[in-house]
Amino acid sequence: MAKQIHHLEPASKIVSIFGGCRALATTLKVCPSTISRWSTSNEQRGTDGKIPQKYWGQIIIAAQDIGKTVTLSDLSGLTDSQFN
């Protein structure tokens, strides 16, 4: 069976900012499969688009290093008003 590519948010947006799973994995010093799992459904043992919080700080800093902005809203999938 062919592996399906999912576009689950917010993971897909963040992966795209860094140019793909492999590029983000290199940045975070993790296996590409770790990043790929973020964009995989729960049914297929993924995180259903959720990015584990333990990576949020690294992602925000790495994005700044490449001239991009990633916010807590981007990482959580919540809007700013939902943080209040």
N, C-alpha and C positions, 0 to 999 in steps of 0.2 A: 504494500500500500504506500502510495506517495505521501510524503510529509506535506501537510497543509500549512500555508503561511497565513497567519492571522494578523489582523490589524486592530488589536485591542488597545484601548487607551487607558492610562496615559503612556504606557510603555512604548507604543509605536512612535509616538511623537518624539520622545526622548531619544530613542535609538536612531531615528532619522536625523536629529540634530547633530549627532556624532558621526553620521555616515555609515551606520550599520552595526550589526551585532558584534562583529569581529573588532571593529575600531573602538567601540565602547568597552568591550571586554579588555582590550589592551590597556585602555585608559584606567580602568578600575582594577587591573591585574587579577582578573577572574577568567574562567573558561568561557568561551563563546556560548556554550550550552546554557550557562547560567543566565546570560542576557536573553537568549532565545526563549527560555522558559517563561520570561516575563510576558511575552506576547503570545503565549499558548494558553488555551482554555483550561479550566479546572478539570474538565473531563479527560484531558490529555496530560494531566499532572503538571500543569502550568500554574501561573499565578493569576491568570485571567486579566492581564493588563496591569496588574498592580506591581509597583516597584518597591521592594523591601526598604523600609526606612533606614536601615543601616547604611545604605548607599547614598542617601539623599545629599548629605554634606559633600561627599566626594564629587558627585555629579554637578552640584552647583558651582563648586570651585573649578572643576575641569571645564565646564561651559564658559566660565569667565576667562579662562586661559586661552580659549579659542575665539574669544570675542562674541560669545553668545550669552543670552540671559535665560536662565532656567529658574523658575520660582517654585515655592512650595505648592502653589496652585497647580503648576504644570506637573509636579511629581505626584501629587495626591489625586488629581482629577477633580478636585473641589474648586469652586469659585471662591474669590476673596471673601464674599459675603458669608459663605458657609463656615469660615474660620471664626466668625464673631459669636 
